[in-house]
Amino acid sequence: MSASSQADGVRALATPLAAAAGLVVEDVTVRPAGRRRVLRVTVDLPEDRTGGVPMESVTAASQAISAALDTSDVMGGTPYVLEVSSPGVDRPLTERRHWSRARGRLVNARLADGTEATGRLTAVDDDGIELEGRRLAWADVGRGRVEIEFARLDDAADDVPLDGAPDDGLDEDDEGEVGS
């Protein structure tokens, strides 16, 4: 049995089990690793949800898929190692579902004309995407990626007192006056 047909069989088996855990199957790969095969199932949240994939859901899907594989012949008796995970933040945005999942995030989109557009993804619909007021049609949008955002040090410094003491809400020049 070829790796491709094994992957198709695993996808068919895993899809309803992932759905029961509130997830969708993103990808299935089967690769040789010595006398075994490594079976990787990547699961994600459906397109109508944002945020991270809950580990409890990945665990539930992994256990259900593992149990189903134990009673199935989809791997053809070949020893395998099952890995179930969610895509990382570096996953390219190539499908509408990927874009929908990235709503609210800072993204960089490669455009059909070779340029790039970066902005906060505010909307995804049948016509395309919106990056902070800039409307882009699907025909104009190629691949994209989520930009990693780190808190700027000057923003964080406003929230943390330099002496490590809890903030009492008073500035040094308030001299004990509250609400002035």
PAZAPA-4460 file (N, C-alpha, C; in steps of 0.05 Angstrom, whole numbers, plus 32768, in hexadecimal, padded with zeros to 4 digits):
% residues 180
    n_x    n_y    n_z   ca_x   ca_y   ca_z    c_x    c_y    c_z   seq   type   mol
   8011   7FE8   8000   8000   8000   8000   8012   8019   8000     1      M     A
   800C   802C   7FEE   801D   8043   7FEC   8018   8057   8003     2      S     A
   802C   8068   8008   8029   807C   801D   8011   808F   8017     3      A     A
   800D   8095   7FFD   7FF7   80A6   7FF6   7FDC   8099   7FFC     4      S     A
   7FD9   8080   7FF6   7FBF   8072   7FFB   7FBC   806E   8019     5      S     A
   7FD2   806A   8028   7FD0   8068   8045   7FC7   8083   8050     6      Q     A
   7FD2   8099   8046   7FCB   80B4   8050   7FAD   80B9   804B     7      A     A
   7FA4   80B1   8033   7F87   80B5   802C   7F76   80A5   803F     8      D     A
   7F7E   808C   8045   7F6F   807B   8057   7F6E   8087   8073     9      G     A
   7F85   8090   807D   7F86   809C   8097   7F75   80B6   8098    10      V     A
   7F76   80C6   8083   7F65   80DE   8082   7F48   80D7   8085    11      R     A
   7F3F   80C3   8076   7F23   80BB   8077   7F1B   80B1   8093    12      A     A
   7F2E   80A2   80A0   7F29   8098   80BA   7F2A   80AF   80CF    13      L     A
   7F3D   80C2   80CC   7F41   80D6   80E0   7F2E   80EE   80DF    14      A     A
   7F23   80F4   80C8   7F12   810B   80C5   7EFA   810C   80D8    15      T     A
   7EEA   80F7   80D9   7ED3   80F8   80EC   7EDC   80F7   8109    16      P     A
   7EF3   80EB   810F   7EFC   80EA   812B   7F07   8105   8133    17      L     A
   7F14   8113   8122   7F1D   812E   8128   7F05   8140   812B    18      A     A
   7EF1   813D   811A   7ED9   814E   811C   7ECB   814A   8137    19      A     A
   7ECB   8131   8141   7EBF   812C   815B   7ECE   813B   8172    20      A     A
   7EE7   8141   816D   7EF7   8150   8181   7EF6   816E   817B    21      A     A
   7EE6   8176   8167   7EE3   8193   8160   7EF9   819D   814E    22      G     A
   7F06   818A   813F   7F1D   8192   812F   7F18   8189   8112    23      L     A
   7F29   8192   8100   7F29   8189   80E4   7F45   817E   80DE    24      V     A
   7F46   816B   80CC   7F60   8160   80C3   7F6B   8172   80AE    25      V     A
   7F82   817D   80B4   7F90   8190   80A3   7FA1   8181   808E    26      E     A
   7FB0   816C   8098   7FC2   815E   8086   7FC8   8143   8092    27      D     A
   7FCE   8130   8081   7FD7   8115   8089   7FEF   810E   8078    28      V     A
   8005   8106   8085   801C   80FC   8076   8025   80E2   8081    29      T     A
   802F   80D1   8070   803B   80B7   8078   8056   80B6   806C    30      V     A
   806B   80B4   807D   8086   80B4   8073   8095   809C   807F    31      R     A
   80A6   808F   806E   80B6   8079   8079   80CB   8083   808D    32      P     A
   80CF   8073   80A1   80E4   8079   80B5   80F0   805E   80BE    33      A     A
   8103   8055   80AE   810E   803A   80B4   80FA   8025   80AD    34      G     A
   80F5   8012   80C0   80E2   7FFD   80BB   80C5   8006   80C2    35      R     A
   80C3   801E   80CB   80A8   8029   80D3   80A0   803F   80C0    36      R     A
   8089   8049   80C5   807F   8061   80B7   8077   8075   80CD    37      R     A
   807C   808F   80C7   8072   80A4   80D8   8059   80AF   80CC    38      V     A
   8043   80AD   80DB   8029   80B6   80D3   8023   80D0   80E1    39      L     A
   8023   80E6   80D2   801E   8101   80DE   8002   810A   80D6    40      R     A
   7FF2   8110   80EA   7FD7   811B   80E5   7FD7   8137   80F1    41      V     A
   7FD3   814B   80E0   7FD2   8167   80EA   7FB4   816F   80EC    42      T     A
   7FAC   8178   8103   7F91   8181   8108   7F90   819E   810F    43      V     A
   7F79   81AB   8109   7F76   81C7   810E   7F59   81CD   8116    44      D     A
   7F54   81E5   8120   7F39   81ED   8125   7F2A   81F3   810B    45      L     A
   7F10   81F1   810B   7F01   81F8   80F3   7F04   8216   80ED    46      P     A
   7EFD   821E   80D4   7F02   8239   80CC   7EF2   824E   80DB    47      E     A
   7EDC   8246   80E8   7ECC   825A   80F7   7ED7   8260   8112    48      D     A
   7EEE   8254   811A   7EF9   8259   8134   7F15   8265   8131    49      R     A
   7F1D   8275   8144   7F37   8281   8145   7F44   8278   815F    50      T     A
   7F5E   827E   8162   7F6C   8277   817A   7F7C   825D   8176    51      G     A
   7F88   8255   818C   7F98   823D   818B   7F88   8223   818D    52      G     A
   7F93   820E   8183   7F86   81F4   8184   7F89   81E9   81A1    53      V     A
   7F73   81E3   81AE   7F76   81D9   81CA   7F84   81BD   81CA    54      P     A
   7F97   81BA   81DC   7FA6   81A1   81DE   7F93   818A   81E5    55      M     A
   7F7E   8190   81F5   7F6B   817B   81FC   7F5E   816F   81E3    56      E     A
   7F58   8180   81D0   7F4B   8177   81B7   7F5F   8167   81A6    57      S     A
   7F78   816F   81A5   7F8D   8160   8197   7F90   8145   81A4    58      V     A
   7F90   8144   81BE   7F93   812B   81CD   7F7C   8118   81C7    59      T     A
   7F63   8123   81C8   7F4B   8113   81C3   7F4C   8108   81A6    60      A     A
   7F53   8119   8193   7F55   810F   8177   7F6B   80FA   8174    61      A     A
   7F82   80FE   8181   7F98   80EB   817F   7F90   80D0   818A    62      S     A
   7F83   80D0   81A1   7F7B   80B7   81AD   7F66   80A8   819C    63      Q     A
   7F53   80B7   8191   7F3F   80AB   8180   7F4A   80A0   8166    64      A     A
   7F5C   80AF   815A   7F69   80A6   8141   7F7A   808D   8147    65      I     A
   7F89   808E   815C   7F9A   8077   8164   7F8A   805E   8168    66      S     A
   7F74   8060   8176   7F62   8049   817B   7F56   803F   8161    67      A     A
   7F4E   8051   814F   7F43   8048   8136   7F58   803B   8124    68      A     A
   7F70   8045   8124   7F85   8039   8115   7F8C   801D   811F    69      L     A
   7F8A   8019   8139   7F90   7FFF   8145   7F7D   7FE9   813B    70      D     A
   7F64   7FF1   8133   7F51   7FDD   812A   7F4D   7FDE   810B    71      T     A
   7F5D   7FEE   80FE   7F5A   7FF2   80E1   7F72   7FE6   80D3    72      S     A
   7F6F   7FE0   80BA   7F85   7FD6   80AA   7F90   7FEB   8096    73      D     A
   7F89   8005   809C   7F90   801A   808A   7FAE   801D   8086    74      V     A
   7FBE   8016   809B   7FDB   8017   8099   7FE7   7FFD   808E    75      M     A
   7FD6   7FEA   8088   7FDF   7FD1   807B   7FF2   7FC0   808B    76      G     A
   7FF0   7FC2   80A5   8002   7FB2   80B6   801E   7FBD   80BA    77      G     A
   8024   7FD3   80AD   803E   7FE0   80B0   8040   7FED   80CB    78      T     A
   8055   7FE8   80DA   8059   7FF6   80F3   805B   8014   80EE    79      P     A
   804F   8024   8100   804E   8041   80FC   804F   804F   8117    80      Y     A
   8057   8068   8116   8056   807A   812D   8043   8090   8126    81      V     A
   802E   8094   8136   801A   80A8   8132   8021   80C2   8140    82      L     A
   8021   80D8   8131   8025   80F3   813C   800D   8104   8134    83      E     A
   7FFF   810F   8148   7FE9   8121   8143   7FF0   813C   814F    84      V     A
   7FEF   8150   813E   7FF6   816B   8148   7FE6   8180   8139    85      S     A
   7FE8   8199   8142   7FDB   81AF   8135   7FF1   81BF   8125    86      S     A
   7FE8   81CE   8111   7FFC   81DC   8101   8008   81F3   8112    87      P     A
   8021   81F9   810C   802E   820F   811B   8026   822A   810F    88      G     A
   802E   823F   811C   8028   825A   8113   8036   8260   80F8    89      V     A
   804A   8250   80F1   8058   8255   80D8   804B   8247   80C0    90      D     A
   8034   823B   80C4   8025   822E   80AE   801D   8244   809A    91      R     A
   8023   823F   8080   801A   8253   806C   7FFC   8254   806A    92      P     A
   7FF2   826C   8065   7FD5   8270   8061   7FD0   826B   8043    93      L     A
   7FC5   8254   803D   7FC1   824D   8021   7FA4   8247   801A    94      T     A
   7F94   8242   802E   7F78   823D   8029   7F67   8251   8038    95      E     A
   7F4E   8254   802F   7F3C   8267   803C   7F3A   8261   805A    96      R     A
   7F39   8247   8061   7F36   823F   807D   7F4E   824A   808D    97      R     A
   7F66   8249   8082   7F7E   8253   808F   7F7B   8271   8095    98      H     A
   7F72   827F   8080   7F6E   829C   8084   7F59   82A2   8099    99      W     A
   7F43   8293   8098   7F2E   8297   80AC   7F38   8293   80C8   100      S     A
   7F48   827E   80CC   7F53   8278   80E6   7F66   828E   80F0   101      R     A
   7F71   829E   80DE   7F85   82B3   80E5   7F78   82CE   80EA   102      A     A
   7F5D   82CF   80EA   7F4F   82E9   80EF   7F59   82F5   8109   103      R     A
   7F5E   830F   8108   7F68   831D   8120   7F86   831D   8122   104      G     A
   7F94   830E   8112   7FB1   830C   8113   7FBE   831E   80FF   105      R     A
   7FD7   8326   8103   7FE6   8335   80F0   7FF0   8321   80DB   106      L     A
   7FEA   8326   80C2   7FF2   8313   80AD   8000   8322   8096   107      V     A
   8010   8313   8087   801D   831D   806F   8012   830C   8058   108      N     A
   8008   831A   8044   7FFD   830C   802D   800D   8312   8014   109      A     A
   8015   82FD   8006   8023   8301   7FEC   800D   8304   7FD8   110      R     A
   800E   831A   7FC8   7FFA   8320   7FB4   8001   8316   7F99   111      L     A
   7FED   8313   7F88   7FF1   8308   7F6D   8005   8318   7F5D   112      A     A
   8007   8332   7F62   8019   8343   7F53   8036   8343   7F5D   113      D     A
   803B   8331   7F71   8056   832E   7F7C   805C   8340   7F94   114      G     A
   804A   8352   7F9B   804E   8363   7FB2   8043   8355   7FCB   115      T     A
   8046   8362   7FE2   803C   8356   7FFB   802B   836B   8009   116      E     A
   8018   8362   8019   8008   8373   8029   8008   8368   8045   117      A     A
   800D   8379   8059   800E   8371   8075   7FFA   8381   8084   118      T     A
   7FEB   8374   8096   7FD8   8382   80A7   7FC8   836E   80B7   119      G     A
   7FB8   8379   80C9   7FA7   8368   80DA   7F90   835E   80C9   120      R     A
   7F8C   8344   80C9   7F77   8337   80BA   7F5D   833B   80C9   121      L     A
   7F4B   834B   80BD   7F32   8351   80CB   7F1A   8343   80C0   122      T     A
   7F1B   8339   80A7   7F04   832B   809C   7F0D   8317   8086   123      A     A
   7EFE   8302   8084   7F01   82EE   806F   7EE5   82E6   8065   124      V     A
   7EE1   82E7   804B   7EC7   82DF   8041   7ECA   82D4   8025   125      D     A
   7EB3   82CF   8017   7EB4   82C3   7FFD   7EC3   82D3   7FE8   126      D     A
   7EC5   82ED   7FEC   7ED2   82FF   7FD9   7EF0   8302   7FDD   127      D     A
   7EF9   82FF   7FF6   7F15   8302   7FFC   7F1A   8308   8019   128      G     A
   7F2F   8318   801E   7F37   831E   803A   7F39   833C   803D   129      I     A
   7F39   8345   8056   7F3C   8361   805C   7F53   8364   8071   130      E     A
   7F66   8374   806A   7F7D   837A   807C   7F7A   8397   8085   131      L     A
   7F6F   839B   809D   7F6C   83B6   80A8   7F61   83CA   8094   132      E     A
   7F4A   83C3   8088   7F3D   83D6   8076   7F45   83D3   8059   133      G     A
   7F5A   83C4   8053   7F62   83BF   8037   7F56   83A5   802D   134      R     A
   7F44   83A7   801A   7F36   8390   800F   7F47   8383   7FFA   135      R     A
   7F4B   8368   7FFB   7F5A   8359   7FE7   7F49   8342   7FDD   136      L     A
   7F45   8340   7FC3   7F36   832A   7FB7   7F46   8311   7FB8   137      A     A
   7F39   82F9   7FB9   7F47   82E0   7FB9   7F59   82DD   7FA1   138      W     A
   7F51   82E8   7F8A   7F61   82E6   7F71   7F7B   82F5   7F75   139      A     A
   7F7C   8308   7F87   7F95   8319   7F8B   7FA6   830E   7FA2   140      D     A
   7F9C   82FB   7FB1   7FAA   82F1   7FC9   7FB7   82D6   7FC3   141      V     A
   7FD1   82D4   7FC8   7FDF   82BB   7FC6   7FE1   82AF   7FE2   142      G     A
   7FF8   82A5   7FE8   7FFE   829A   8002   8001   82B0   8016   143      R     A
   7FFD   82AA   802F   8001   82BD   8045   800E   82AF   805C   144      G     A
   8014   82BF   8070   8020   82B3   8089   8018   82C6   80A0   145      R     A
   8016   82BA   80B7   8011   82C9   80CF   802B   82D5   80D9   146      V     A
   802B   82EE   80DF   8043   82FB   80EA   8044   82F7   8108   147      E     A
   805A   82EF   8113   805D   82EB   8130   805F   8307   813C   148      I     A
   804F   830C   8150   804F   8326   815E   805A   8322   817A   149      E     A
   806D   8333   8181   8077   8334   819C   8070   834E   81A8   150      F     A
   806B   834F   81C2   8066   8368   81D0   807F   8379   81CF   151      A     A
   807B   8393   81C8   8091   83A5   81C7   809A   83AB   81E4   152      R     A
   80B4   83AE   81E8   80BE   83B3   8203   80B3   83CD   820E   153      L     A
   80B0   83E2   81FE   80A6   83FB   8209   8089   83F8   8212   154      D     A
   8079   83E7   8205   805D   83E2   820E   805D   83D3   8228   155      D     A
   806E   83BF   822A   806F   83AE   8242   807A   83BE   825A   156      A     A
   808C   83D0   8256   8098   83E0   826B   8083   83F1   827A   157      A     A
   806E   83F9   826B   8059   8409   8278   8049   83F9   828C   158      D     A
   8048   83DF   8289   8038   83CF   829A   8046   83C3   82B2   159      D     A
   8061   83C4   82B2   8070   83B7   82C7   8081   83CC   82D6   160      V     A
   807D   83D0   82F0   808E   83E3   82FF   80AB   83DA   82FF   161      P     A
   80BD   83ED   82FD   80DA   83E6   82FC   80E3   83D9   8316   162      L     A
   80D7   83E0   832D   80E0   83D5   8346   80D4   83BA   834C   163      D     A
   80C2   83B0   833B   80B5   8396   833F   809E   8397   8353   164      G     A
   8099   83AE   8360   8084   83B0   8373   8069   83B3   8364   165      A     A
   8053   83A9   8371   8039   83AD   8364   8033   83CA   8360   166      P     A
   8025   83D0   8349   801E   83EB   8343   8006   83F4   8354   167      D     A
   800A   8409   8363   7FF4   8413   8374   7FE2   8427   8366   168      D     A
   7FE7   842C   834C   7FD7   843F   833D   7FE0   845C   8340   169      G     A
   7FF3   8461   8351   7FFC   847D   8356   8017   8482   8348   170      L     A
   8019   8498   833B   8032   84A0   8330   8041   84AF   8345   171      D     A
   805C   84B1   8342   806C   84BE   8356   8063   84DB   835C   172      E     A
   805A   84E9   8347   8052   8505   834B   8036   8508   8355   173      D     A
   8027   84F2   835A   800B   84F4   8363   800A   84FB   8381   174      D     A
   801F   84F6   8390   8021   84FB   83AD   8008   84F1   83BC   175      E     A
   7FFF   84D8   83B5   7FEA   84CD   83C4   7FCE   84D4   83BB   176      G     A
   7FCC   84E6   83A7   7FB2   84EE   839E   7FA8   84DA   8389   177      E     A
   7F90   84D0   838D   7F85   84BC   837B   7F6F   84CA   836B   178      V     A
   7F6E   84C5   8351   7F58   84CF   8340   7F5C   84ED   833A   179      G     A
   7F74   84F7   8339   7F78   8513   8333   7F78   8518   8316   180      S     A
***
